[in-house]
Amino acid sequence: MSDSQEGLTFYTQLAPWWPLISPPGEYEEEAAFSATMLRTARHPVRDVLELGSGGGHNAVHLKAHFRLTLVDLSAQMLELSRQLNPECQHQQGDMRSIRLDRTFDAVFVHDAVDYMTSEQDLRLAMETAFMHCRPGGVAVFLPDQTRETFEPGSSCGGTDGPDGRGVRYLEWNWDPDPSDTRVQTEYAFVLRKADGSVRAVHETHHLGLFRREEWLAWLDEVGFEPQLVTEVTTEERTPRDVFLGHRPQP
């Protein structure tokens, strides 16, 4: 989470609903692919830092393979993750500025990087990843879209919980100004409590959108050896662009 998320109820008041909005089981295939990317480091990977770890739904799957340190700006999302992943280390912080005074075999940045809406923000997140990545290690960035892959559209989802609660949501993505580095997502949530009462919440999110060549150039400028990889997925959607940054060895 970044400061562009501060004040958003999605990651604060609505955090308890996150497991119903985006259940951990939906991350299994994606986490397996991400683990493969993390293992492209030039040495064995054991210690992994995840920046923007959210509710810990990637960590549920990755912790079987790696020793994880999870960083997120939202205290509420970190609390969810602690319940799911008590064996992982958790630290509240901003991916643009946090410094843990240690390095890791690999750094993982999932779609929370989408909240870097300016070149400056994205460069700062890259610098954080570089500072925490050991020589020979790798940083894996998995944004939801680049300028080349972005497609306006909508989707819906949600699940029911065993306690009687349920969520349904609509997600609508569009680009109000193709000349800038931001796109917009409108979320509409319908939330049913265990007592059967229902309320609706609408929220607007602003997300960053950059060209592939910009990603690669900025990774190079912060010190990484950059690489573009196409995601492997069985889901019915456009595979995402994955950006790897290998930190050179002395």
N, C-alpha and C positions, 0 to 999 in steps of 0.2 A: 504494500500500500504506500502511496506517496501523498504529498500535500494536496494534490488534486483530488484525493479521496477524502480528505479531512472534511467533516461535516456531513458526509454521506451516510444515511441510515443503513445502507446495505451492509457496511462493515462494522457498525456499532449496534444500534438498536435491533437491527434485523439479524445480527450474527447468530442468535440461537436457532434461526430458521435455516441456516446455511446447509446443514446435512440433508434437509429435505429439498432445498433448491438445487443442490449439486452433490448428490450422494457419493461417498468415497469409492464405491464400486465402479463408478463411471470412469475412474482415472486409471484403471488397471493396465489397459493396453498402452496408453500414453506414457505411464510411468515406466513400463518395460522398455519402450523406445528411448526414453530419456536416460535410463540406466545404461543403455548401449552407447549413447553419446558421451556420457560421463566417463565411460571406460576407454574413450579414445585418448585419454591422457597418456603421456609417454612414460608413466610409471604406474604401478598398481594403485588403485583408488580405494581408500578406506574412509577417510574423513571428508565429508561433503558439507559445504555451506549452502543453504537455500535462502535466497533473498526474496522477500515477498511471499512467504510460505502460507499465508492465509490460515484457513482452518485445518491445515495439515493433511489434506486429502491425497496429495502426492506422497507425502512422507509415510502414510499408511503402507504404501507398497515399496517405497525405496528403502525403508529402514531395515528390510530383510537383507539388503545387500551392502549398505553403507552405514557408518556412524554419522548421524546427522546433527547439525546445528541449524536451528530454524529461526529466521528473523522476519518480523513483520511489524508494521507501524501500529496496527490495531490491537489493543490489549484484549478486546473481546474475542477476536479471532484467535489470538494466541491461547486464550483460555480454552477454547474449543479444542485446539490442537494438543494442549497438555493432557486433556482427558483421553484423546485418541492415541497419543504418542508419548506416554509418560517417560519412556526410556530415552527420548531425544532431549537435547538441550534447547532451551527457548530464550530468545532475547528480543526485547522490544527495540525497534529502531528503524530509521529511514534508509532505504537502500542507496540513497545518494550521499549519505554522510557518515554512516556508522563505521566505526573502526574497532575491531575486536582484539587487536594486538596479537594476532596469531594468523597463521596461514593454513590452507586446506589443500588436499590433493585435487579437489575440483570444486567449482562453484556452479550452482544451478539457479537460473532465473526464469521462472515460468511466466504466465501471462500477466502477472502483476507489472511487468515491465511496460505493458501497454499504457499505464498511467504516467509514463514519462512523455509529456506532450510537447516538449521543446528539445532542440538540439542540446542545450545546456544540461537539461535534466538527464537525458539519455547518456551523454558523455560522463556525467557524474556517477551514474549507476555502473557504467563500464569501468570507471576508475576504481570504484569500490570493489568490483569483482577482481580487477587486476591486483589490487593491494592485498587481497586475501587469498590469491592463488599462488601456490608454490611454483617455482621454476619447473618446467616439465608438465605442469598441470593444465587443466582445461576449464574454461568457463562456457557454459551452455545457456544460450538465450533462446527462448521459445515464445516469441510474440504471436498473438492471434492472427495478425495480418501485417503485410507490408503494402506499400503503394501499388505494387504489381499484382498482389493477390486479393486486395480488398474488393468485396462485392456487397453493395447495399442489399438489405433484406431483413427478414424477420424469422424468429423461431419461437417455440413455446416449450414448456416443460413443467416439471414439478412432480412431487411424490407425496404419499401419505405416510405418516408415522404410526407405530404401534400404540401410541398414546392417544390417538384420535385427532391429532393435529394434521393439517395438510396444507400444501402450497401449490398454486398454479401461477405461472408467470408468462408474460410476453416480453420478448427482447427484440427491439427494432433498431437496426443499425443504418445510419445514413451519413452523408458528407455534406454539411451545409456550405462549405467553402473549399473546393478542390485545390485552391492556391496556397492553403496553409498546411500545417503539420498535424491537424487534429480532425478527428471524426467524432460523431456523437452517437451514443446509445441511449435509447429510452427504455426504461424498465417499468413494467406494471405488474405488481404482485397482488394476488388475492390470497389472504392468509386466514386459515380456519383454526381457531383455538380448539383445545380439547373439549370445551363446553359447548361447541357448535357455533359460537359467535364468529362472524366474518368481518374483516376489514380489508380495504384496498390501499395500496401505497404506490405512488408514482415517483420516479427519480430519474434525473438526467445525468449521464456520465460522459466525460470528455476523455478521449483516448488518443494516444499519439499514433501517427502514421508516417513512416519514412521509407525512402527508396532503398532497395538492396545495396546499391553502391554507396549510399550514405552509411548504412550499418557497417559495411566492410571497411570503409575508409576510417571511420571513427574508432573501430576496434584496433586497427593498425596504429592509429595515432596515439592511443593510450598505452601501446606496447605489446599487444597481442599479435600473433600470426593468425589472421582471420580466415575463416572458411565458411562457405554456404552449403548447407545440406538440405535436401527435400525430405520432409517428414514421411515416414511410412505409416499408413493407417488403413484400417478396413472400414472406417466410418464413411458415410456418404456425404462427403464435403471435399473442398479443395485442400489438398495437403498443404501444411504450413511451411514457411521458410524457417529453417533453424540456423542460428548463427553460432559457430564455435570460435572461441578465442584460445589458442594454445599459447601459454606463456613460455617464451624461449628459455632454454637452459643455458647457464654460463658457458 
